[in-house]
């Protein structure tokens, strides 16, 4: 995809106007433009755009109506209306407002072109120097999430996910190791192996590392279930239709790692991705099986379709062995989270409520919302098993995203600060700046928090 940003000076101005102030703006406009807008009965409604003639009658600029709230999607309706060309925003907006709006422009220009190259040439926006690097970096990260999630599993299985991570590691100057197949057993990642062993493509634990040994350790864990059939607790056809996106957590942490390294935050970074397919074959794990985990806890499998938490269990336990300063996991973990909060608002859980609220506040600033949910300890009783240390599903369907988070908490050592984000990683419908398909939800919020914590 061609960059939606440009550095050329040959561009047409874009003038934002608050609809409530349009009459005042019109009164000060040149006579030719005023008559033109009056003849068109243009009133700067939110998202409406109109070309403005110069003294010679040629197109000189565009005016557009501002939305009544937010900055991220202020320009998002424009790329499809303006068409090819180069434009620049002319406003008195502050740096954060211009950054958000410019990012929204870039997000609106996104096209997934792996299989079908678009014939539509999208416009480009000239970035102000004070926000250019940030806008480009944030857009690249969000585009990476979208591209990885949108890619079908045939071309984004465990091996291809490992290749994508290797490419990022090489680009970022990080190191990467892979534990694959039967080696997961000898290296003590039995839960990852159990979930992924039924697939024809071997399961893997992917690890990327970067930074100085003297800096605090930050570990990012991402659920990398490249496709989820549900296992022997087989999903319906409609339930499987979006399961290429079940590696959305992995996509988030890989993009977040890029932002962290490009910003040169003072951290020692470790990224862990258990990459598996939850498939059906003769050696698939079964409901009722009791499986071992790296931490030594035995887990009774109440449902093979609750596999994401099982593979994350080994990754989180491994993370905590290294005594990190902070562990953050992203996972497309539960449908219960969507029932509770919908598709656009990921729940956030943490054993440190101050961190949780700081991330939510960062999300409000970035227009990347999250919602704090409780690790309600009495619900641990729902995870009890009569034959193992715990079950991978609650005994009740109520509070499903909470019991899933509580399951993960079993694999966090007592003093380790930990954050869990149950993201959807998907736009169900197309809206300006948010095309249907893969999406980063919670990415920018967490990065803003980490930038403050490890500046």
N, C-alpha and C positions, 0 to 999 in steps of 0.2 A: 504494500500500500504506500502510495506517495505521501510524504509528510504533509500534514495539514497546516504546517507553519512555514513561513518564508522570511528571509532577511532582506528582500528587495525593497527599494524605496518607491518603486513604481506601483502605487496602490491607491485604491479608492477609499475615502474616509467612511466610517460607519458612526453615525451620531445616535446615541441612545437618548430617548426622551421618556420621562415619566408621563403616562397618560393624564395624570391629574394636573400636570404643568404644561400640557401641550399648547393650550391657548396662549400662555405667556411666551412660549418658545416661538409660536407661529407669528405673534405680533412683532417679534424682533427679527424674523427671517427676511431675506431679500425679497423684494416685491415679486419677482418672477417665480421664485419658489413658493411664496405664499399663495399666489393665484393658482399655481399648479396643484398644490395640495388641496386647496378649497375646491377646485374643479373635480378632483378625484374623490372628494368627500372622505379624505384620510384623517383619522383621529388618533393615530398612534396607539391603537389597541394592542395589548400584550401579544408580542410575536409578529405583529403586522410590520411589513417593511415596504418602503417606497423609495424609488430613485428620485434624486433632486437634480434639476437642470442648472447649468451655469449660465452666465450672461450670453454665451454663444449658443445656447440651446443644447449643448452636448451634456451627457451624463457627467455630473461633477461629484456626487456623493450619494449615500443612502441614509435614510432616517428609519429607525425602528422603535417600536413601542416596548418598553421594559415590562417584565413580569412584576407582580406586586410583592414577591418575596423571593429571597435567595439570590445567589450570584452565580452558582455553578452552571445553570442552564439558561442564563440570560441571552447567550448567543446561539444556543443550541438549535433554534428553529431556522437560523439564517443560512447555513451551508446549502441546504436543499432548495432554498428559495432563490439564492443569489446565483448559483451555478459557478462555472469555472471563472477564475480571476483571482486577483490578489487584493486584500483589503486590510485596513488598519482601524483599530478602535480609537476614536477620539472622544475622550471623556475626562471628567475630574475624579474618577474612581480611584480609590487607594490601591496600593500594591496587592493586598490580599484579594480585593474584589476583582482586579484585573487578572490576577493569577487564576482565580476560580473560573471566571468567564472564559478565559483563553483555554483552560483545560476542557471546559464544556464544549467549546468549539471543536477541539480535537476529538473528543469522544463522539460528537455528532458526525464527524467525517469518517468514523471507523467503518471498514468493510472487511468481512472475512472472505479472503480470496484464494484459499488453498486449492479449491477445485474449480471455481468459476470466477474468472477475472472480470471485474466490473468494467463496463464501457463508459461509465459516468466519471468524468473528471471532476473531482471535488475541488472547491476553492481553497485558497491558502490565506492565513492570517499572519500579518507581520507582528512579531512579539516585541514588546518593549524590553530593553536590555536588562532592566532590573528584575524581570521575572522569567526571562527566556529559558535559562537552564533548569529552573524548577518546573516550569510547565512541560518542557520536553521530557524530563526525567519521570514525572508523574504519569504523563501520557504513555510513555514507553512501558512502565510497570503495569498500568491498567490494560494496555493492549496485549501484553504478554499473557495476563490472566485470561482475557477473552479468547485469544488464539488457542491456548492450550485446552481450555474447556470446550471450545467449539469443535475441536478436532475429533472425529469419530474414533472409537477404540481400535479399529483395524489399523489405524495409523498413530494411535497414542496408547499403546499397551505399556506394560512395565518397562520393556526394553527401550521404547521410544521416549518414555518419560525420563528414563535414565540418560538417554542421549541429549534431551533438552536441558537437563540439569548440568550435564557435562559441558555443553556449549556455553551455558551461562557462567559456569565456574571458570572456564578458560577465558572468557571475555572479561570477567571481573577480577582475575588474578587469584582465584581461590583454588583449594585442592578438593578432590573428590574421591571417595572410595565407595565400592559396592559390595555388599554381601548377598550372594545369589543362591537360590535353590537349596540344596541339601546343606550348604555351608551355614545357612540360617540355624540349623540345629546344632552344629558344632560350635557356632559362635553365640549360642544361647539366645536366640530369638524364636522360640518355638511357636508362639501365638501367630506371628506373621506367617510362618511356614504353614501352619495348619489351615489358615484361611485361604492361602493362595495355592496350595499344592494340587488342587483339582484342575487347575487351568493348564492348557498346553504351553503357555508362556510362564516361565518360572517366576515365583515371587522374589522380591528383592528388598533390602534396606539400603536406601541411598543416603549418603552422608557427605555434606559439603562443609568445609571449614575455612575460616579467614580471620585474620587479625593477630594482634600481639598477645603473647601468653600472659603478660602482666595486666591486661585489661579484664574487666569483669566479663564473665561468660554469659552470653545470651543464647538460648536454644530455641529455635523455631521448629515445631513439628507440624507436618501437614499430612492429612489423610490422602493417600494415593491409591484409592480403589479405582482402577482404570475402567472397570465395568462391574456392575453389581446385578447379577441375576436374582439375588436373594438366596442363592445356594439351594439346598434341598427344601427350604421354606420359600419356594419359587414365587417370584413376583408375577403379577398379571402382565399382559402385554403393555397396557397403558402405564403400569408402574415401572416398567423397564425402559420406556421410551426416552427418558432423559438421563439414563444412568451412565452415559459417557461423561457426564459432568461430576461423577462421584469422586473424581480426583481434584475437585475444585480447591480443596484445602491445600494440596500440594502446589497448585498453581499460585495460590496466594502467598505461601511462604517463600517460594522461589522469586516472585516479583518483589516481595518485601526485602529479601536478601539483597537484591540489586539496588534498591533504594538506600539501604543501610550502607553498603559498600561504596556506592558512588558518593554518598554524603560523608564518608570517612568517619563514621561515628566511633567513639572510643569504646569499642566492644571487641571481645573475642567471640566470633559468631560460629555457631554450629547449626546446620540445617539438617533435619532428619525427615525422610519420607519413606514410610513403608509402602512399597508399590506392588500391588497385587491385583488379580482378577478374582472375584468371587464367583466361581463357576460350578457346574454340576458335572460330575463324572463318578466312576466307581470308587475313587478314593476321596470324595468330598467329605468334609466333616459334617457331623449329623446332629440334629436336635437330641439333647440328652447326653451327648459326649461331655466328658470332663477333660479340659486341656490345661497343660502347664503354661506358665508365663515366666518371663525373665525375672520378675520380682520374687518368684516362688509361690505366688498365690495361685490356687487352682480355680478354674472358672468352668461352671456348668453352662453348657450352651442351651439356653432356652429358646433361641431363635437364630438360625444361621443368617438371617437378614439383618442382624445387628452386628455386622462384621467390622465396621469401621472402628468402633471402640475397642475391639479385640486387637486389631493390628496396632492401634495407637498405644495400647497398654505396654507393649514391649518397648516402643520408641520412647515413651515418657519415662519408663523405669530406667532405661539406658541414659537418658538425659540427666536424670536426677543423680545418677552415680557420679557425675562429674562436678557436683556441687555448684550448679549455676546460680548466677545472680537473679535470673528470671527465665521462666519457661512460658512460651506462648504457643498454643496450638490452634490451627484453623481446620475445620472439618465440616463437610456437608453431612451432618451426623443424623439428624432426626426430622421426620415429617411433623413431629409434635411441635417443633420450634416454629414451623410455618403455620400450623394451626393456631398457636398462641399469638404470634406476632406478625404473620403474613410474610410475603416473599422479600420485602425490601428492608426489613428491620431485624438484623441478626441479634439473638440473645448473647450476652456476654456473662460468663461466670468467672469468679476469681476467689481464691482463698485470702486475698488481700483487698478489702473493699475500697481502700483509698486508691489503689491502682485502677480498679474497675471504674470508679467515678472519674478519675483523671482521663482515662481513655474515652469515656463517653463525652466528656467535655471537649476533648480534642476532636472527636467526631462532629460535634455541633459546630465547631469552628470550621471544619473542612466540608460541611454538608455531607457527611458520611456517617449516618446515624447508627447507633447501637443502643441496646437496652439492657440494663443490669438485671439479671435474674438470680434468685437465691440458690445457694448450695444448702438446701434445707435438710439438715442432718437427720431428722426423724424419718425421712424417706429412704434412708439407707436400709431400713428394715425390709423394704420392697425388693431389695437385691439379695436377700438371704437365700441360701441353697441348703438343702438337707444333706447333700453328699459332697459339696465342695465349699471353698471359702466364700464364693459369691456366684451369682448368676449374671449372665451378660444382658439380661432384660429384667425389668420390674415385674412383679407379680400382678400389677394393675396397669392398665393402659393410661391411667391418669398421670399427669406430670411427667410425661415421657422425656422431654428434653432435660428435666432436672435429674431424673434417675440416670440418664446417660452421662451427664456431667459428674454425678456422684460416683459412677463406675470408674470414670477416668481418674477421679481424685484418689481412689485407692492406690494408684500407681505413682502418686506424687509423694516424695518424702516430706515429712512433717514440716520442715522449716523452709522449704523451697517455695518462693513466690511463683504463682502459676495463674495463667489466664487461658480460658477456653472460649473460642468463638465458634458458634454453630451457624455457619454462613450458608446461604442458598446457592450462591455463585451463578445466578441465572436471572435474566429478565424474561418474564413470561410473555409480555407483549412489547411492541415497539413504541417508544416515546422519544421525543427529541433528545438526543444525547444518550439514549439508553435503548439501543436496538435489541430486539428479541435475541436471546442467546446468552452465551457466557458473560459473566459480569464479576467485577471485584467489589465486594461488599465488606467494609471494615478495614480495608487495606490502608487507605490514607489516614484514617483515624489512628490506627496503631502506629504508623510511621511518625505522625506528628508527636505522639506521646513519647516514642523512643528517641526522637530528635531532642526533646527537652530533657529526658532522663540521662542520655549519654552524649550530650553535646560536647 
